[in-house]
Amino acid sequence: MSNLLDKIEKDILKLNNQERAFLADRLLGLLDGDSISDIDKAWIVEAERRYHGFKKGE
């Protein structure tokens, strides 16, 4: 394995499980030749909206 891949692996291991799962999903999508779909984009926007609402106590 190259030095770059070793560094990437070490950085990935610093992520929490949710971040790793998100990254894995993105990488698998790239293997299929797909980019983030409109549905995925909408869910990302919704998740961010809910997170910000949660942080505000809503």
C-alpha distance matrix in Angstrom:
0.0 3.8 6.7 8.2 6.3 6.7 10.2 10.9 10.3 12.6 15.0 15.3 16.2 19.0 20.6 23.4 23.5 25.4 23.1 20.1 22.3 23.3 19.8 18.8 22.1 21.5 18.0 19.7 22.5 20.5 19.3 23.0 23.8 26.0 26.4 28.1 31.4 34.7 35.1 31.8 32.9 36.3 34.8 32.8 36.0 37.9 35.5 35.6 39.4 39.7 37.5 39.6 42.7 41.6 40.9 44.5 45.9 46.9
3.8 0.0 3.8 5.4 5.3 6.3 8.8 10.0 10.7 12.5 14.4 15.4 16.8 19.0 20.7 23.9 24.4 26.1 23.3 20.8 23.2 23.7 20.0 19.7 22.8 21.6 18.4 20.6 23.0 20.6 19.9 23.7 24.0 26.0 26.1 27.8 31.3 34.5 35.2 31.8 32.6 36.0 34.8 32.5 35.5 37.7 35.4 35.1 38.9 39.5 37.2 39.0 42.3 41.4 40.5 43.9 45.6 46.7
6.7 3.8 0.0 3.8 5.5 5.0 6.2 8.6 9.9 10.6 12.4 14.2 15.5 17.1 19.2 22.7 23.8 25.5 22.5 20.3 23.3 23.6 20.0 20.3 23.6 22.3 19.5 22.1 24.4 22.1 22.0 25.8 25.8 27.5 27.1 28.5 32.1 35.0 35.7 32.2 32.7 36.1 34.8 32.1 35.0 37.2 34.7 34.2 38.0 38.6 36.0 37.5 41.0 40.0 38.8 42.2 44.0 45.3
8.2 5.4 3.8 0.0 3.8 5.4 5.1 6.2 8.6 10.0 10.6 12.3 14.4 15.8 17.2 20.8 21.9 23.1 19.9 18.0 20.8 20.7 17.0 17.7 20.8 19.1 16.5 19.4 21.4 18.9 19.3 23.0 22.8 24.3 23.6 25.0 28.6 31.5 32.3 28.8 29.1 32.6 31.5 28.7 31.5 33.9 31.5 30.9 34.7 35.5 33.0 34.5 38.0 37.2 36.1 39.3 41.3 42.5
6.3 5.3 5.5 3.8 0.0 3.8 5.4 5.0 6.1 8.6 9.8 10.4 12.3 14.5 15.7 18.9 19.5 20.9 18.1 15.6 18.2 18.6 14.9 15.0 18.2 17.0 14.1 16.7 19.1 17.1 17.0 20.7 21.1 22.6 22.3 23.5 27.1 30.1 30.6 27.1 27.9 31.2 29.9 27.4 30.5 32.6 30.2 29.9 33.8 34.3 31.9 33.8 37.1 36.2 35.3 38.7 40.5 41.5
6.7 6.3 5.0 5.4 3.8 0.0 3.8 5.5 5.2 6.3 8.7 9.9 10.8 12.9 15.0 18.2 19.1 21.1 18.4 16.0 19.0 19.8 16.4 16.6 20.1 19.4 16.7 19.2 21.9 20.2 20.1 23.9 24.5 25.8 25.3 26.3 29.8 32.7 32.9 29.3 30.1 33.3 31.6 29.1 32.1 34.0 31.3 31.0 34.8 35.1 32.5 34.4 37.6 36.3 35.3 38.9 40.4 41.7
10.2 8.8 6.2 5.1 5.4 3.8 0.0 3.8 5.4 5.1 6.2 8.6 10.0 11.1 13.2 16.7 18.3 20.0 16.9 15.2 18.5 18.9 15.5 16.5 19.9 18.8 16.7 19.7 22.0 20.3 20.9 24.5 24.8 25.7 24.7 25.3 29.0 31.6 31.9 28.2 28.6 31.7 30.2 27.4 30.1 32.2 29.4 28.8 32.6 33.0 30.2 31.8 35.2 34.0 32.7 36.2 38.0 39.4
10.9 10.0 8.6 6.2 5.0 5.5 3.8 0.0 3.8 5.5 5.1 6.1 8.7 10.1 11.1 14.6 15.8 17.0 13.9 12.1 15.2 15.3 11.8 12.9 16.2 15.0 13.0 16.1 18.3 16.8 17.6 21.1 21.4 22.1 21.1 21.6 25.2 27.9 28.2 24.5 25.0 28.2 26.6 23.9 26.8 28.8 26.2 25.7 29.6 30.0 27.5 29.2 32.5 31.5 30.5 34.0 35.7 36.9
10.3 10.7 9.9 8.6 6.1 5.2 5.4 3.8 0.0 3.8 5.4 5.1 6.3 8.9 10.3 13.3 14.0 16.0 13.5 10.9 14.0 15.0 11.9 12.1 15.8 15.5 13.4 15.9 18.7 17.7 18.0 21.4 22.4 23.0 22.4 22.8 26.2 29.0 28.8 25.1 26.1 29.1 27.1 24.7 27.9 29.4 26.6 26.5 30.3 30.3 27.8 29.9 33.0 31.6 30.9 34.5 35.8 37.0
12.6 12.5 10.6 10.0 8.6 6.3 5.1 5.5 3.8 0.0 3.8 5.5 5.2 6.8 9.4 12.6 14.1 16.4 14.0 12.1 15.6 16.7 14.0 14.8 18.4 18.2 16.6 19.2 21.8 21.0 21.6 24.9 25.7 26.1 25.2 25.2 28.7 31.2 30.9 27.2 27.9 30.6 28.5 25.9 28.8 30.3 27.2 26.9 30.6 30.5 27.6 29.5 32.7 31.1 30.0 33.6 35.0 36.5
15.0 14.4 12.4 10.6 9.8 8.7 6.2 5.1 5.4 3.8 0.0 3.8 5.4 5.3 7.1 10.8 12.9 14.4 11.5 10.4 14.1 14.4 11.8 13.5 16.8 16.2 15.2 18.2 20.3 19.6 20.8 23.9 24.4 24.4 23.0 22.7 26.2 28.5 28.3 24.5 24.9 27.6 25.7 22.8 25.5 27.2 24.2 23.5 27.3 27.4 24.5 26.2 29.5 28.1 26.8 30.4 32.0 33.5
15.3 15.4 14.2 12.3 10.4 9.9 8.6 6.1 5.1 5.5 3.8 0.0 3.8 5.3 5.4 8.6 9.8 11.4 8.7 6.8 10.5 11.3 8.8 10.1 13.5 13.4 12.5 15.2 17.5 17.2 18.3 21.3 22.1 22.0 20.8 20.4 23.7 26.1 25.6 21.8 22.7 25.3 23.1 20.6 23.6 25.0 21.9 21.8 25.6 25.5 22.8 25.0 28.0 26.6 25.8 29.4 30.8 32.0
16.2 16.8 15.5 14.4 12.3 10.8 10.0 8.7 6.3 5.2 5.4 3.8 0.0 3.8 5.4 7.8 9.1 11.8 10.0 8.1 11.6 13.3 11.6 12.2 15.7 16.3 15.5 17.7 20.3 20.4 21.1 24.0 25.2 25.0 24.1 23.5 26.6 28.9 28.1 24.4 25.4 27.7 25.2 22.8 25.9 26.9 23.5 23.6 27.3 26.7 23.8 26.2 29.0 27.1 26.3 30.1 31.1 32.6
19.0 19.0 17.1 15.8 14.5 12.9 11.1 10.1 8.9 6.8 5.3 5.3 3.8 0.0 3.8 6.7 9.4 11.6 9.6 9.1 12.8 13.9 12.5 14.2 17.3 17.5 17.3 19.8 22.0 22.1 23.3 26.1 27.0 26.5 25.0 24.0 27.2 29.1 28.3 24.5 25.1 27.3 24.7 22.1 24.8 25.8 22.4 21.9 25.5 25.0 21.8 23.8 26.8 24.9 23.7 27.4 28.5 30.3
20.6 20.7 19.2 17.2 15.7 15.0 13.2 11.1 10.3 9.4 7.1 5.4 5.4 3.8 0.0 3.8 6.6 8.0 5.8 6.0 9.6 10.3 9.6 11.6 14.3 14.7 15.1 17.5 19.4 19.9 21.4 23.8 24.8 23.8 22.2 20.9 23.8 25.6 24.7 20.9 21.6 23.6 21.0 18.4 21.2 22.1 18.6 18.5 22.1 21.5 18.5 20.8 23.6 21.8 21.0 24.7 25.8 27.3
23.4 23.9 22.7 20.8 18.9 18.2 16.7 14.6 13.3 12.6 10.8 8.6 7.8 6.7 3.8 0.0 3.8 5.6 5.4 6.2 8.7 10.1 10.7 12.2 14.4 15.6 16.5 18.3 20.1 21.3 22.7 24.7 26.0 24.6 23.2 21.4 23.9 25.5 24.0 20.4 21.4 22.9 19.9 17.7 20.5 20.8 17.1 17.4 20.8 19.6 16.7 19.4 21.8 19.6 19.2 23.0 23.6 25.1
23.5 24.4 23.8 21.9 19.5 19.1 18.3 15.8 14.0 14.1 12.9 9.8 9.1 9.4 6.6 3.8 0.0 3.8 5.5 5.0 6.1 8.6 9.8 10.3 12.2 14.2 15.1 16.2 18.2 19.9 21.0 22.7 24.4 23.0 22.0 20.2 22.4 24.2 22.4 18.9 20.5 21.9 18.6 17.1 20.3 20.2 16.6 17.7 21.0 19.5 17.3 20.4 22.5 20.3 20.5 24.3 24.6 25.6
25.4 26.1 25.5 23.1 20.9 21.1 20.0 17.0 16.0 16.4 14.4 11.4 11.8 11.6 8.0 5.6 3.8 0.0 3.8 5.4 5.1 6.2 8.6 9.8 10.6 12.4 14.3 15.4 16.6 18.6 20.2 21.5 22.9 21.0 19.7 17.4 19.4 20.9 19.0 15.6 17.0 18.2 14.9 13.4 16.5 16.4 12.9 14.1 17.4 16.1 14.0 17.2 19.3 17.4 18.0 21.6 22.0 22.7
23.1 23.3 22.5 19.9 18.1 18.4 16.9 13.9 13.5 14.0 11.5 8.7 10.0 9.6 5.8 5.4 5.5 3.8 0.0 3.8 5.4 5.1 6.2 8.5 9.9 10.6 12.3 14.2 15.4 16.7 18.6 20.3 21.3 19.6 18.0 16.0 18.7 20.3 19.0 15.3 16.3 18.1 15.3 13.0 16.2 16.9 13.5 14.0 17.6 17.1 14.7 17.4 20.1 18.7 18.6 22.2 23.3 24.0
20.1 20.8 20.3 18.0 15.6 16.0 15.2 12.1 10.9 12.1 10.4 6.8 8.1 9.1 6.0 6.2 5.0 5.4 3.8 0.0 3.8 5.4 5.0 6.0 8.5 9.8 10.4 12.1 14.1 15.3 16.5 18.5 19.9 18.8 17.8 16.5 19.2 21.4 20.2 16.6 18.0 20.1 17.4 15.5 19.0 19.7 16.6 17.4 21.0 20.4 18.3 21.2 23.7 22.2 22.3 25.9 26.8 27.5
22.3 23.2 23.3 20.8 18.2 19.0 18.5 15.2 14.0 15.6 14.1 10.5 11.6 12.8 9.6 8.7 6.1 5.1 5.4 3.8 0.0 3.8 5.4 5.0 6.1 8.6 9.8 10.5 12.2 14.3 15.4 16.7 18.5 17.0 16.3 14.7 16.9 19.2 17.5 14.1 16.2 18.0 15.1 13.9 17.6 17.9 15.0 16.6 20.0 19.2 17.7 20.9 23.0 21.7 22.4 25.9 26.5 26.7
23.3 23.7 23.6 20.7 18.6 19.8 18.9 15.3 15.0 16.7 14.4 11.3 13.3 13.9 10.3 10.1 8.6 6.2 5.1 5.4 3.8 0.0 3.8 5.5 5.2 6.3 8.7 10.0 10.7 12.6 14.6 15.7 16.8 14.9 13.5 11.6 14.0 16.1 14.8 11.1 12.7 14.9 12.3 10.7 14.3 15.2 12.6 13.8 17.4 17.2 15.8 18.7 21.1 20.3 20.9 24.1 25.2 25.2
19.8 20.0 20.0 17.0 14.9 16.4 15.5 11.8 11.9 14.0 11.8 8.8 11.6 12.5 9.6 10.7 9.8 8.6 6.2 5.0 5.4 3.8 0.0 3.8 5.4 5.1 6.1 8.6 9.8 10.7 12.6 14.5 15.4 14.2 12.9 12.0 15.1 17.6 17.0 13.3 14.5 17.3 15.3 13.3 16.8 18.2 15.8 16.5 20.2 20.3 18.7 21.2 24.0 23.3 23.5 26.8 28.1 28.3
18.8 19.7 20.3 17.7 15.0 16.6 16.5 12.9 12.1 14.8 13.5 10.1 12.2 14.2 11.6 12.2 10.3 9.8 8.5 6.0 5.0 5.5 3.8 0.0 3.8 5.4 5.1 6.1 8.5 9.8 10.7 12.6 14.3 13.6 13.3 12.8 15.5 18.5 17.6 14.2 16.2 18.8 16.7 15.4 19.1 20.2 17.9 19.2 22.7 22.6 21.3 24.1 26.5 25.7 26.2 29.6 30.5 30.6
22.1 22.8 23.6 20.8 18.2 20.1 19.9 16.2 15.8 18.4 16.8 13.5 15.7 17.3 14.3 14.4 12.2 10.6 9.9 8.5 6.1 5.2 5.4 3.8 0.0 3.8 5.5 5.2 6.2 8.7 10.0 10.9 12.5 11.0 10.8 9.8 12.1 15.0 13.9 10.7 13.2 15.7 13.7 13.0 16.7 17.7 15.9 17.6 20.8 20.8 20.1 23.0 25.2 24.6 25.6 28.7 29.6 29.2
21.5 21.6 22.3 19.1 17.0 19.4 18.8 15.0 15.5 18.2 16.2 13.4 16.3 17.5 14.7 15.6 14.2 12.4 10.6 9.8 8.6 6.3 5.1 5.4 3.8 0.0 3.8 5.5 5.1 6.4 8.9 10.1 10.7 9.1 8.1 7.6 10.7 13.8 13.7 10.3 11.9 15.1 13.8 12.4 15.9 17.7 16.2 17.2 20.5 21.2 20.4 22.8 25.3 25.2 25.8 28.7 30.1 29.8
18.0 18.4 19.5 16.5 14.1 16.7 16.7 13.0 13.4 16.6 15.2 12.5 15.5 17.3 15.1 16.5 15.1 14.3 12.3 10.4 9.8 8.7 6.1 5.1 5.5 3.8 0.0 3.8 5.3 5.1 6.5 9.0 9.8 9.8 9.7 10.5 13.6 16.9 17.0 13.9 15.5 18.8 17.6 16.2 19.7 21.5 19.8 20.8 24.2 24.8 23.8 26.2 28.8 28.5 29.0 32.0 33.4 33.2
19.7 20.6 22.1 19.4 16.7 19.2 19.7 16.1 15.9 19.2 18.2 15.2 17.7 19.8 17.5 18.3 16.2 15.4 14.2 12.1 10.5 10.0 8.6 6.1 5.2 5.5 3.8 0.0 3.8 5.3 5.1 6.6 8.8 8.8 10.0 10.9 13.1 16.7 16.4 13.7 16.1 19.0 17.7 17.2 20.7 22.1 20.7 22.2 25.4 25.7 25.1 27.8 30.1 29.7 30.6 33.6 34.7 34.3
22.5 23.0 24.4 21.4 19.1 21.9 22.0 18.3 18.7 21.8 20.3 17.5 20.3 22.0 19.4 20.1 18.2 16.6 15.4 14.1 12.2 10.7 9.8 8.5 6.2 5.1 5.3 3.8 0.0 3.8 5.4 5.2 6.4 5.2 6.4 7.5 9.6 13.3 13.5 11.1 13.3 16.4 15.7 15.3 18.6 20.2 19.4 20.9 23.8 24.5 24.3 26.8 29.0 29.1 30.1 32.8 34.1 33.3
20.5 20.6 22.1 18.9 17.1 20.2 20.3 16.8 17.7 21.0 19.6 17.2 20.4 22.1 19.9 21.3 19.9 18.6 16.7 15.3 14.3 12.6 10.7 9.8 8.7 6.4 5.1 5.3 3.8 0.0 3.8 5.3 4.9 5.6 6.4 8.9 11.6 15.2 16.1 13.7 15.2 18.6 18.3 17.4 20.4 22.5 21.7 22.7 25.8 26.9 26.4 28.5 31.0 31.2 31.9 34.6 36.2 35.5
19.3 19.9 22.0 19.3 17.0 20.1 20.9 17.6 18.0 21.6 20.8 18.3 21.1 23.3 21.4 22.7 21.0 20.2 18.6 16.5 15.4 14.6 12.6 10.7 10.0 8.9 6.5 5.1 5.4 3.8 0.0 3.8 5.3 7.5 9.7 12.1 14.2 18.0 18.6 16.5 18.4 21.6 21.1 20.5 23.7 25.5 24.6 25.8 28.9 29.7 29.2 31.6 34.0 34.0 34.8 37.6 39.0 38.4
23.0 23.7 25.8 23.0 20.7 23.9 24.5 21.1 21.4 24.9 23.9 21.3 24.0 26.1 23.8 24.7 22.7 21.5 20.3 18.5 16.7 15.7 14.5 12.6 10.9 10.1 9.0 6.6 5.2 5.3 3.8 0.0 3.8 5.4 8.7 11.2 12.3 16.1 16.6 15.2 17.4 20.3 20.0 20.1 23.1 24.7 24.3 25.8 28.6 29.4 29.4 31.8 33.9 34.1 35.2 37.9 39.1 38.2
23.8 24.0 25.8 22.8 21.1 24.5 24.8 21.4 22.4 25.7 24.4 22.1 25.2 27.0 24.8 26.0 24.4 22.9 21.3 19.9 18.5 16.8 15.4 14.3 12.5 10.7 9.8 8.8 6.4 4.9 5.3 3.8 0.0 3.8 6.7 10.0 11.4 15.0 16.4 15.1 16.5 19.7 20.1 19.8 22.5 24.6 24.4 25.6 28.3 29.5 29.6 31.6 33.9 34.4 35.3 37.8 39.3 38.3
26.0 26.0 27.5 24.3 22.6 25.8 25.7 22.1 23.0 26.1 24.4 22.0 25.0 26.5 23.8 24.6 23.0 21.0 19.6 18.8 17.0 14.9 14.2 13.6 11.0 9.1 9.8 8.8 5.2 5.6 7.5 5.4 3.8 0.0 3.7 6.6 7.6 11.2 12.6 11.4 12.9 16.0 16.5 16.4 19.0 21.0 21.1 22.3 24.8 26.2 26.4 28.4 30.5 31.3 32.3 34.6 36.1 35.0
26.4 26.1 27.1 23.6 22.3 25.3 24.7 21.1 22.4 25.2 23.0 20.8 24.1 25.0 22.2 23.2 22.0 19.7 18.0 17.8 16.3 13.5 12.9 13.3 10.8 8.1 9.7 10.0 6.4 6.4 9.7 8.7 6.7 3.7 0.0 3.8 6.1 9.3 11.2 9.5 10.1 13.6 14.4 13.7 16.1 18.5 18.7 19.4 22.0 23.6 23.8 25.5 27.8 28.7 29.5 31.7 33.5 32.4
28.1 27.8 28.5 25.0 23.5 26.3 25.3 21.6 22.8 25.2 22.7 20.4 23.5 24.0 20.9 21.4 20.2 17.4 16.0 16.5 14.7 11.6 12.0 12.8 9.8 7.6 10.5 10.9 7.5 8.9 12.1 11.2 10.0 6.6 3.8 0.0 3.8 6.7 8.1 5.9 6.5 10.0 10.6 10.1 12.5 14.7 15.0 15.9 18.4 19.9 20.3 22.0 24.2 25.1 26.1 28.3 29.9 28.7
31.4 31.3 32.1 28.6 27.1 29.8 29.0 25.2 26.2 28.7 26.2 23.7 26.6 27.2 23.8 23.9 22.4 19.4 18.7 19.2 16.9 14.0 15.1 15.5 12.1 10.7 13.6 13.1 9.6 11.6 14.2 12.3 11.4 7.6 6.1 3.8 0.0 3.8 5.3 5.1 6.2 8.6 9.9 10.6 12.5 14.2 15.2 16.7 18.5 20.0 21.0 22.7 24.4 25.6 27.0 28.9 30.3 28.6
34.7 34.5 35.0 31.5 30.1 32.7 31.6 27.9 29.0 31.2 28.5 26.1 28.9 29.1 25.6 25.5 24.2 20.9 20.3 21.4 19.2 16.1 17.6 18.5 15.0 13.8 16.9 16.7 13.3 15.2 18.0 16.1 15.0 11.2 9.3 6.7 3.8 0.0 3.8 5.4 5.0 6.1 8.6 9.8 10.6 12.3 14.1 15.4 16.5 18.3 19.9 21.2 22.5 24.2 25.8 27.2 28.6 26.6
35.1 35.2 35.7 32.3 30.6 32.9 31.9 28.2 28.8 30.9 28.3 25.6 28.1 28.3 24.7 24.0 22.4 19.0 19.0 20.2 17.5 14.8 17.0 17.6 13.9 13.7 17.0 16.4 13.5 16.1 18.6 16.6 16.4 12.6 11.2 8.1 5.3 3.8 0.0 3.8 5.4 5.1 6.3 8.6 9.9 10.5 12.1 14.3 15.3 16.4 18.1 20.0 20.9 22.2 24.3 25.8 26.8 24.7
31.8 31.8 32.2 28.8 27.1 29.3 28.2 24.5 25.1 27.2 24.5 21.8 24.4 24.5 20.9 20.4 18.9 15.6 15.3 16.6 14.1 11.1 13.3 14.2 10.7 10.3 13.9 13.7 11.1 13.7 16.5 15.2 15.1 11.4 9.5 5.9 5.1 5.4 3.8 0.0 3.8 5.4 5.1 6.2 8.7 9.8 10.4 12.3 14.2 15.2 16.2 18.3 19.8 20.7 22.4 24.3 25.5 23.9
32.9 32.6 32.7 29.1 27.9 30.1 28.6 25.0 26.1 27.9 24.9 22.7 25.4 25.1 21.6 21.4 20.5 17.0 16.3 18.0 16.2 12.7 14.5 16.2 13.2 11.9 15.5 16.1 13.3 15.2 18.4 17.4 16.5 12.9 10.1 6.5 6.2 5.0 5.4 3.8 0.0 3.8 5.4 5.1 6.3 8.6 9.9 10.7 12.4 14.3 15.3 16.7 18.4 19.9 21.2 22.8 24.4 22.8
36.3 36.0 36.1 32.6 31.2 33.3 31.7 28.2 29.1 30.6 27.6 25.3 27.7 27.3 23.6 22.9 21.9 18.2 18.1 20.1 18.0 14.9 17.3 18.8 15.7 15.1 18.8 19.0 16.4 18.6 21.6 20.3 19.7 16.0 13.6 10.0 8.6 6.1 5.1 5.4 3.8 0.0 3.8 5.4 5.2 6.2 8.6 10.0 10.5 12.3 14.2 15.5 16.5 18.2 20.0 21.2 22.6 20.5
34.8 34.8 34.8 31.5 29.9 31.6 30.2 26.6 27.1 28.5 25.7 23.1 25.2 24.7 21.0 19.9 18.6 14.9 15.3 17.4 15.1 12.3 15.3 16.7 13.7 13.8 17.6 17.7 15.7 18.3 21.1 20.0 20.1 16.5 14.4 10.6 9.9 8.6 6.3 5.1 5.4 3.8 0.0 3.8 5.4 4.9 5.9 8.4 9.6 10.3 11.9 14.1 15.0 16.1 18.1 19.8 20.7 18.9
32.8 32.5 32.1 28.7 27.4 29.1 27.4 23.9 24.7 25.9 22.8 20.6 22.8 22.1 18.4 17.7 17.1 13.4 13.0 15.5 13.9 10.7 13.3 15.4 13.0 12.4 16.2 17.2 15.3 17.4 20.5 20.1 19.8 16.4 13.7 10.1 10.6 9.8 8.6 6.2 5.1 5.4 3.8 0.0 3.8 5.4 5.1 6.2 8.5 9.9 10.4 12.3 14.1 15.2 16.4 18.4 19.9 18.6
36.0 35.5 35.0 31.5 30.5 32.1 30.1 26.8 27.9 28.8 25.5 23.6 25.9 24.8 21.2 20.5 20.3 16.5 16.2 19.0 17.6 14.3 16.8 19.1 16.7 15.9 19.7 20.7 18.6 20.4 23.7 23.1 22.5 19.0 16.1 12.5 12.5 10.6 9.9 8.7 6.3 5.2 5.4 3.8 0.0 3.8 5.5 5.2 6.2 8.7 9.9 10.7 12.3 14.2 15.4 16.7 18.5 16.8
37.9 37.7 37.2 33.9 32.6 34.0 32.2 28.8 29.4 30.3 27.2 25.0 26.9 25.8 22.1 20.8 20.2 16.4 16.9 19.7 17.9 15.2 18.2 20.2 17.7 17.7 21.5 22.1 20.2 22.5 25.5 24.7 24.6 21.0 18.5 14.7 14.2 12.3 10.5 9.8 8.6 6.2 4.9 5.4 3.8 0.0 3.8 5.4 5.0 6.2 8.5 9.9 10.5 12.2 14.2 15.3 16.4 14.4
35.5 35.4 34.7 31.5 30.2 31.3 29.4 26.2 26.6 27.2 24.2 21.9 23.5 22.4 18.6 17.1 16.6 12.9 13.5 16.6 15.0 12.6 15.8 17.9 15.9 16.2 19.8 20.7 19.4 21.7 24.6 24.3 24.4 21.1 18.7 15.0 15.2 14.1 12.1 10.4 9.9 8.6 5.9 5.1 5.5 3.8 0.0 3.8 5.4 5.1 6.0 8.6 9.8 10.4 12.2 14.2 15.2 13.9
35.6 35.1 34.2 30.9 29.9 31.0 28.8 25.7 26.5 26.9 23.5 21.8 23.6 21.9 18.5 17.4 17.7 14.1 14.0 17.4 16.6 13.8 16.5 19.2 17.6 17.2 20.8 22.2 20.9 22.7 25.8 25.8 25.6 22.3 19.4 15.9 16.7 15.4 14.3 12.3 10.7 10.0 8.4 6.2 5.2 5.4 3.8 0.0 3.8 5.5 5.0 6.1 8.5 9.7 10.5 12.3 14.2 13.4
39.4 38.9 38.0 34.7 33.8 34.8 32.6 29.6 30.3 30.6 27.3 25.6 27.3 25.5 22.1 20.8 21.0 17.4 17.6 21.0 20.0 17.4 20.2 22.7 20.8 20.5 24.2 25.4 23.8 25.8 28.9 28.6 28.3 24.8 22.0 18.4 18.5 16.5 15.3 14.2 12.4 10.5 9.6 8.5 6.2 5.0 5.4 3.8 0.0 3.8 5.5 5.3 6.2 8.6 10.0 10.7 12.4 10.8
39.7 39.5 38.6 35.5 34.3 35.1 33.0 30.0 30.3 30.5 27.4 25.5 26.7 25.0 21.5 19.6 19.5 16.1 17.1 20.4 19.2 17.2 20.3 22.6 20.8 21.2 24.8 25.7 24.5 26.9 29.7 29.4 29.5 26.2 23.6 19.9 20.0 18.3 16.4 15.2 14.3 12.3 10.3 9.9 8.7 6.2 5.1 5.5 3.8 0.0 3.8 5.5 5.0 6.0 8.6 9.8 10.4 8.8
37.5 37.2 36.0 33.0 31.9 32.5 30.2 27.5 27.8 27.6 24.5 22.8 23.8 21.8 18.5 16.7 17.3 14.0 14.7 18.3 17.7 15.8 18.7 21.3 20.1 20.4 23.8 25.1 24.3 26.4 29.2 29.4 29.6 26.4 23.8 20.3 21.0 19.9 18.1 16.2 15.3 14.2 11.9 10.4 9.9 8.5 6.0 5.0 5.5 3.8 0.0 3.8 5.4 5.0 6.2 8.7 9.8 9.7
39.6 39.0 37.5 34.5 33.8 34.4 31.8 29.2 29.9 29.5 26.2 25.0 26.2 23.8 20.8 19.4 20.4 17.2 17.4 21.2 20.9 18.7 21.2 24.1 23.0 22.8 26.2 27.8 26.8 28.5 31.6 31.8 31.6 28.4 25.5 22.0 22.7 21.2 20.0 18.3 16.7 15.5 14.1 12.3 10.7 9.9 8.6 6.1 5.3 5.5 3.8 0.0 3.8 5.4 5.1 6.3 8.7 8.7
42.7 42.3 41.0 38.0 37.1 37.6 35.2 32.5 33.0 32.7 29.5 28.0 29.0 26.8 23.6 21.8 22.5 19.3 20.1 23.7 23.0 21.1 24.0 26.5 25.2 25.3 28.8 30.1 29.0 31.0 34.0 33.9 33.9 30.5 27.8 24.2 24.4 22.5 20.9 19.8 18.4 16.5 15.0 14.1 12.3 10.5 9.8 8.5 6.2 5.0 5.4 3.8 0.0 3.8 5.4 5.1 6.3 5.1
41.6 41.4 40.0 37.2 36.2 36.3 34.0 31.5 31.6 31.1 28.1 26.6 27.1 24.9 21.8 19.6 20.3 17.4 18.7 22.2 21.7 20.3 23.3 25.7 24.6 25.2 28.5 29.7 29.1 31.2 34.0 34.1 34.4 31.3 28.7 25.1 25.6 24.2 22.2 20.7 19.9 18.2 16.1 15.2 14.2 12.2 10.4 9.7 8.6 6.0 5.0 5.4 3.8 0.0 3.8 5.3 5.0 5.5
40.9 40.5 38.8 36.1 35.3 35.3 32.7 30.5 30.9 30.0 26.8 25.8 26.3 23.7 21.0 19.2 20.5 18.0 18.6 22.3 22.4 20.9 23.5 26.2 25.6 25.8 29.0 30.6 30.1 31.9 34.8 35.2 35.3 32.3 29.5 26.1 27.0 25.8 24.3 22.4 21.2 20.0 18.1 16.4 15.4 14.2 12.2 10.5 10.0 8.6 6.2 5.1 5.4 3.8 0.0 3.8 5.4 7.5
44.5 43.9 42.2 39.3 38.7 38.9 36.2 34.0 34.5 33.6 30.4 29.4 30.1 27.4 24.7 23.0 24.3 21.6 22.2 25.9 25.9 24.1 26.8 29.6 28.7 28.7 32.0 33.6 32.8 34.6 37.6 37.9 37.8 34.6 31.7 28.3 28.9 27.2 25.8 24.3 22.8 21.2 19.8 18.4 16.7 15.3 14.2 12.3 10.7 9.8 8.7 6.3 5.1 5.3 3.8 0.0 3.8 5.6
45.9 45.6 44.0 41.3 40.5 40.4 38.0 35.7 35.8 35.0 32.0 30.8 31.1 28.5 25.8 23.6 24.6 22.0 23.3 26.8 26.5 25.2 28.1 30.5 29.6 30.1 33.4 34.7 34.1 36.2 39.0 39.1 39.3 36.1 33.5 29.9 30.3 28.6 26.8 25.5 24.4 22.6 20.7 19.9 18.5 16.4 15.2 14.2 12.4 10.4 9.8 8.7 6.3 5.0 5.4 3.8 0.0 3.8
46.9 46.7 45.3 42.5 41.5 41.7 39.4 36.9 37.0 36.5 33.5 32.0 32.6 30.3 27.3 25.1 25.6 22.7 24.0 27.5 26.7 25.2 28.3 30.6 29.2 29.8 33.2 34.3 33.3 35.5 38.4 38.2 38.3 35.0 32.4 28.7 28.6 26.6 24.7 23.9 22.8 20.5 18.9 18.6 16.8 14.4 13.9 13.4 10.8 8.8 9.7 8.7 5.1 5.5 7.5 5.6 3.8 0.0
